[in-house]
C-alpha cells in the first residue's frame, strides 16, 4: 500500500502532462491548418461530389480533356510541371482526392471503387465536357483503369505530345 502512495502523485502528473500535450497538438494543428488555408488558397475550384468537395485545377483549352490522378498520398501539385506542358495543346485537369491537398475529407471507408466513382463524378459536376483521357501515376493508374471503360493507356517513356497523338489514333 505504501508503494502505491509513493507513485500515485507522479503517475497522475504524467497522465496530466500527456493529456496536456495531446490537447496542445490538436489545437496547434487546427490553428495551423486554418492559417495555411488562408495563406495558400486552392489554385482551382472545389466541386461537390456528393456531400464533400474535391479540388480540381483545369488549365488549357481543347479536347479531349486530360484528367490527372496522382499516386496514393500525392496531391495535384505533383502534376504542375506535366500539366503546364500538356495544357499547351489541350485542356488538362489535376485533382485532389478526398482528404488530400485542398479537398474535403470524404466518407469512410475510402475504397478504390468509391474513389473511382468520385473521379468519374468530378468532371461532370464541374461542367467539364468530355471526352476524357485519364492519366494516373502509380496507384492513380490503377484507379484510372477501374470503373467505366474510358481510360486510354499512357506511356511514361514518351513526351506528352507523343502520348496525345498515339491516343488520338486509338480513339479513331
Residue frames relative to the residue before (quaternion, step in Angstrom):
aa qw qx qy qz dx dy dz
X 1.0000 0.0000 0.0000 0.0000 0.00 0.00 0.00
X 0.6586 0.5121 -0.3224 0.4473 3.58 0.96 -0.75
X 0.6188 0.5387 -0.3612 0.4432 3.62 1.07 -0.62
X 0.6300 0.5210 -0.3446 0.4614 3.62 1.02 -0.69
X 0.6412 0.5244 -0.3259 0.4557 3.59 0.97 -0.78
X 0.6587 0.5144 -0.3145 0.4502 3.58 1.05 -0.71
X 0.7626 0.3628 -0.2138 0.4910 3.63 1.00 -0.72
X 0.4646 0.7094 -0.4362 0.3011 3.59 1.25 -0.23
X 0.7020 0.4669 -0.2791 0.4597 3.60 0.74 -1.01
X 0.6796 0.4580 -0.3230 0.4734 3.69 0.80 -0.78
X 0.6261 0.5368 -0.3453 0.4478 3.64 1.02 -0.71
X 0.6481 0.4963 -0.3137 0.4850 3.57 0.96 -0.83
X 0.6335 0.5357 -0.3211 0.4567 3.58 1.03 -0.76
X 0.6595 0.4967 -0.3056 0.4743 3.59 0.95 -0.86
X 0.6472 0.5083 -0.3185 0.4705 3.61 0.92 -0.86
X 0.6551 0.5036 -0.3120 0.4689 3.61 0.92 -0.87
X 0.6469 0.5161 -0.3192 0.4618 3.61 0.99 -0.80
X 0.6426 0.5153 -0.3191 0.4687 3.60 0.96 -0.85
X 0.6658 0.4932 -0.3012 0.4720 3.60 0.91 -0.88
X 0.6332 0.5242 -0.3228 0.4692 3.59 1.03 -0.77
X 0.6670 0.4973 -0.3008 0.4663 3.61 0.93 -0.86
X 0.6347 0.5131 -0.3270 0.4764 3.60 0.98 -0.78
X 0.6592 0.5026 -0.3074 0.4672 3.61 0.90 -0.89
X 0.6484 0.5094 -0.3188 0.4673 3.60 0.95 -0.83
X 0.6511 0.5181 -0.3144 0.4569 3.59 0.98 -0.79
X 0.6503 0.5075 -0.3139 0.4702 3.59 0.96 -0.85
X 0.6654 0.4933 -0.3008 0.4726 3.60 0.92 -0.89
X 0.6475 0.5173 -0.3207 0.4586 3.59 0.92 -0.87
X 0.6589 0.5138 -0.3144 0.4506 3.60 0.90 -0.88
X 0.6563 0.5071 -0.3142 0.4620 3.60 0.93 -0.84
X 0.6756 0.4835 -0.2937 0.4728 3.61 0.89 -0.90
X 0.6789 0.4906 -0.2945 0.4601 3.61 0.87 -0.91
X 0.6391 0.5175 -0.3313 0.4625 3.62 0.99 -0.75
X 0.6552 0.4956 -0.3127 0.4768 3.61 0.95 -0.83
X 0.6463 0.5139 -0.3134 0.4691 3.59 0.98 -0.81
X 0.6576 0.5119 -0.3136 0.4551 3.60 0.92 -0.87
X 0.6420 0.5247 -0.3279 0.4527 3.59 0.98 -0.78
X 0.6520 0.4886 -0.3142 0.4874 3.60 1.07 -0.70
X 0.7001 0.4773 -0.2708 0.4569 3.60 0.94 -0.85
X 0.8001 0.1783 -0.0565 0.5699 3.57 1.03 -0.81
X 0.0824 -0.8186 0.5671 0.0380 3.61 0.26 1.20
X 0.6167 -0.5603 0.3840 0.3977 3.60 -1.13 0.49
X 0.4527 -0.6984 0.4806 0.2763 3.61 -0.96 0.80
X 0.7378 0.3609 -0.2099 0.5304 3.59 1.21 -0.37
X 0.6343 -0.5016 0.4202 0.4117 3.54 -1.12 -0.81
X 0.3412 -0.6883 0.5956 0.2347 3.54 -1.29 0.47
X 0.0940 -0.8191 0.5653 -0.0255 3.56 -0.61 1.25
X 0.4197 -0.7013 0.5202 0.2479 3.58 -0.91 0.95
X 0.0618 -0.8000 0.5968 0.0036 3.56 -0.88 1.01
X 0.7800 -0.2978 0.1616 0.5261 3.57 1.08 0.67
X 0.8249 -0.2031 0.0909 0.5197 3.59 0.68 1.05
X 0.7679 0.1270 -0.1275 0.6148 3.58 1.21 -0.12
X 0.4016 -0.7345 0.5066 0.2062 3.56 -1.22 0.55
X 0.1943 -0.7508 0.6220 0.1079 3.53 -1.12 0.82
X 0.4129 -0.6950 0.5392 0.2360 3.54 -1.12 0.78
X 0.0299 0.7737 -0.6319 0.0347 3.57 -0.96 0.94
X 0.1129 -0.7872 0.6058 0.0241 3.55 -0.95 0.96
X 0.0404 -0.8201 0.5700 -0.0310 3.58 -0.44 1.26
X 0.0017 -0.7734 0.6337 -0.0170 3.54 -1.07 0.84
X 0.7405 0.4066 -0.2956 0.4461 3.57 -1.26 0.35
X 0.2850 -0.7323 0.5947 0.1701 3.52 -1.40 0.14
X 0.5919 0.5848 -0.4384 0.3398 3.54 -1.25 0.48
X 0.3159 -0.7091 0.5906 0.2205 3.49 -1.38 0.00
X 0.5428 -0.1654 -0.8228 -0.0321 1.52 -2.22 1.12
X 0.5135 -0.5996 0.5066 0.3466 3.55 -1.31 0.27
X 0.2549 -0.7533 0.5914 0.1336 3.57 -0.82 1.05
X 0.1134 -0.7833 0.6103 0.0346 3.58 -0.76 1.09
X 0.2154 -0.8102 0.5413 0.0649 3.55 -0.66 1.21
X 0.0882 -0.7859 0.6119 0.0134 3.57 -0.87 1.03
X 0.3249 -0.7861 0.5016 0.1576 3.57 -0.56 1.21
X 0.6983 -0.4647 0.3555 0.4124 3.54 -1.36 0.11
X 0.8110 -0.3766 0.1773 0.4111 3.53 -1.35 0.24
X 0.8129 0.1640 -0.0946 0.5507 3.67 0.84 -0.79
X 0.5106 0.6603 -0.4057 0.3725 3.58 1.24 0.33
X 0.3170 -0.7377 0.5630 0.1959 3.56 -1.26 0.42
X 0.7530 -0.4118 0.2795 0.4305 3.56 -1.33 0.05
X 0.5646 0.6150 -0.3906 0.3878 3.61 1.11 -0.49
X 0.5713 0.6011 -0.3850 0.4050 3.61 1.13 -0.50
X 0.6950 0.4778 -0.2651 0.4674 3.58 1.20 -0.50
X 0.3992 0.7754 -0.4570 0.1748 3.65 1.19 -0.23
X 0.6801 0.4679 -0.3140 0.4690 3.66 0.87 -0.76
X 0.6487 0.5030 -0.3083 0.4808 3.58 0.96 -0.85
X 0.6633 0.5208 -0.3039 0.4432 3.57 0.90 -0.95
X 0.6666 0.5099 -0.3132 0.4445 3.60 0.95 -0.80
X 0.6498 0.4774 -0.3252 0.4940 3.61 1.19 -0.33
X 0.6778 0.4932 -0.2959 0.4581 3.59 0.91 -0.90
X 0.6601 0.5327 -0.3301 0.4141 3.62 0.98 -0.73
X 0.4979 0.6403 -0.4323 0.3940 3.59 1.26 0.04
X 0.8133 0.2286 -0.1178 0.5219 3.61 1.13 -0.49
X 0.8006 0.0536 -0.0746 0.5921 3.65 1.20 -0.01
X 0.6015 -0.5195 0.4369 0.4213 3.56 -1.31 0.11
X 0.0098 -0.7873 0.6161 -0.0193 3.57 -1.01 0.86
X 0.0978 -0.8019 0.5893 0.0025 3.56 -0.94 0.98
X 0.1068 -0.7449 0.6537 0.0794 3.55 -0.94 0.92
X 0.0960 -0.8114 0.5757 0.0330 3.57 -1.07 0.65
X 0.3653 -0.6918 0.5782 0.2315 3.53 -1.36 0.34
X 0.4136 -0.6932 0.5304 0.2589 3.56 -0.84 0.97
X 0.6963 -0.4684 0.3373 0.4266 3.57 -1.25 0.36
X 0.8201 0.2222 -0.1948 0.4900 3.54 -0.93 0.99
X 0.6705 0.4381 -0.2847 0.5268 3.60 1.30 0.01
X 0.8379 0.1506 -0.1085 0.5133 3.58 -1.11 0.65
X 0.8035 -0.2523 0.2142 0.4949 3.57 -0.86 -1.02
X 0.5174 0.6603 -0.4194 0.3469 3.63 1.18 -0.10
X 0.5409 -0.5923 0.4894 0.3421 3.54 -1.24 0.55
X 0.5624 -0.5406 0.4820 0.3989 3.54 -1.28 0.30
X 0.3063 -0.7676 0.5382 0.1654 3.59 -0.96 0.83
X 0.6840 -0.4693 0.3519 0.4336 3.56 -1.31 0.07
X 0.3778 -0.7103 0.5533 0.2157 3.52 -1.23 0.62
X 0.5825 -0.1663 -0.7947 -0.0384 1.61 -2.19 1.16
X 0.4636 -0.6668 0.5127 0.2787 3.57 -1.19 0.61
X 0.0158 0.8207 -0.5680 0.0601 3.58 0.21 1.26
X 0.6452 -0.5169 0.3897 0.4058 3.57 -1.24 0.37
X 0.6690 0.4988 -0.3185 0.4496 3.59 0.89 -0.81
X 0.6147 0.5192 -0.3540 0.4767 3.62 1.04 -0.62
X 0.6530 0.5063 -0.3085 0.4712 3.58 0.96 -0.87
X 0.6392 0.5161 -0.3212 0.4711 3.60 1.01 -0.80
X 0.6392 0.5128 -0.3328 0.4665 3.62 0.94 -0.81
X 0.6532 0.5004 -0.3152 0.4728 3.59 0.96 -0.82
X 0.6348 0.5324 -0.3256 0.4557 3.58 1.01 -0.81
X 0.6988 0.4507 -0.2729 0.4837 3.60 0.97 -0.78
X 0.6490 0.5115 -0.3100 0.4702 3.61 1.17 -0.54
X 0.6086 0.6314 -0.3474 0.3322 3.58 0.97 -0.87
X 0.7118 0.4309 -0.3101 0.4600 3.68 0.61 -0.90
X 0.6259 0.5418 -0.3384 0.4474 3.58 1.03 -0.76
X 0.6974 0.4587 -0.2694 0.4802 3.59 0.87 -0.97
X 0.6588 0.4947 -0.3041 0.4783 3.60 1.16 -0.52
X 0.4587 -0.7028 0.4341 0.3273 3.58 1.27 -0.14
X 0.4247 0.6836 -0.4710 0.3613 3.55 1.16 0.64
X 0.3308 -0.7806 0.4934 0.1943 3.59 -0.48 1.15
X 0.4440 -0.6597 0.5404 0.2751 3.54 -1.22 0.61
X 0.5393 0.0027 -0.7970 -0.2720 1.50 -2.46 -0.26
X 0.3547 -0.7315 0.5530 0.1826 3.53 -1.32 0.45
X 0.1524 -0.7048 0.6801 0.1325 3.49 -1.29 0.58
X 0.2036 -0.7923 0.5674 0.0938 3.58 -0.58 1.17
X 0.0725 -0.7889 0.6103 -0.0016 3.55 -0.79 1.09
X 0.0286 -0.8257 0.5630 -0.0180 3.56 -0.64 1.09
X 0.2475 -0.7316 0.6161 0.1550 3.51 -1.16 0.72
X 0.8452 0.0343 -0.0502 0.5310 3.57 -0.92 0.95
X 0.8369 -0.0404 0.0491 0.5437 3.61 -0.70 -1.04
X 0.5502 0.6033 -0.3868 0.4286 3.59 1.21 -0.42
X 0.6164 0.5474 -0.3428 0.4504 3.59 1.10 -0.63
X 0.6118 0.5409 -0.3379 0.4678 3.56 1.08 -0.71
X 0.6852 0.4801 -0.2855 0.4674 3.58 0.89 -0.93
X 0.6356 0.5422 -0.3392 0.4324 3.60 1.00 -0.74
X 0.7199 0.4339 -0.2588 0.4760 3.58 1.04 -0.66
X 0.6024 0.5469 -0.3620 0.4550 3.62 1.26 -0.10
X 0.7316 0.4269 -0.2991 0.4394 3.57 -1.21 0.32
X 0.8292 -0.1270 0.1215 0.5306 3.56 -0.95 -0.89
X 0.4444 -0.7101 0.4687 0.2803 3.63 -0.92 0.78
X 0.3001 0.7726 -0.5038 0.2432 3.59 0.50 1.23
X 0.5621 0.6358 -0.3865 0.3612 3.59 1.22 -0.17
X 0.1985 -0.7393 0.6319 0.1216 3.52 -1.11 0.78
X 0.5213 -0.6593 0.4251 0.3360 3.61 -0.93 0.76
X 0.1417 -0.7705 0.6184 0.0621 3.55 -1.07 0.81
X 0.2625 -0.7669 0.5688 0.1393 3.56 -0.86 1.00
X 0.3816 -0.7332 0.5172 0.2220 3.58 -0.80 0.98
X 0.6481 0.5418 -0.3153 0.4325 3.60 1.23 -0.29
X 0.6824 0.4415 -0.2938 0.5031 3.60 1.24 0.04
X 0.5882 -0.5531 0.4445 0.3879 3.55 -1.26 0.38
X 0.6470 -0.5105 0.3757 0.4237 3.62 -1.19 0.37
X 0.6411 0.5292 -0.3356 0.4430 3.62 0.98 -0.76
X 0.6579 0.4997 -0.3127 0.4687 3.60 0.94 -0.84
X 0.6322 0.5174 -0.3292 0.4736 3.61 0.99 -0.80
X 0.6443 0.5278 -0.3211 0.4508 3.58 0.93 -0.90
X 0.6808 0.4821 -0.2926 0.4674 3.60 0.86 -0.94
X 0.6444 0.5180 -0.3260 0.4585 3.62 0.95 -0.83
X 0.6971 0.4722 -0.2787 0.4620 3.59 0.93 -0.86
X 0.5740 0.5475 -0.3875 0.4696 3.59 1.14 -0.47
X 0.6321 0.5207 -0.3273 0.4714 3.59 1.04 -0.76
X 0.6489 0.5174 -0.3213 0.4561 3.62 1.02 -0.75
X 0.6736 0.5047 -0.3005 0.4486 3.60 1.07 -0.70
X 0.5642 0.6127 -0.3882 0.3945 3.65 1.17 -0.39
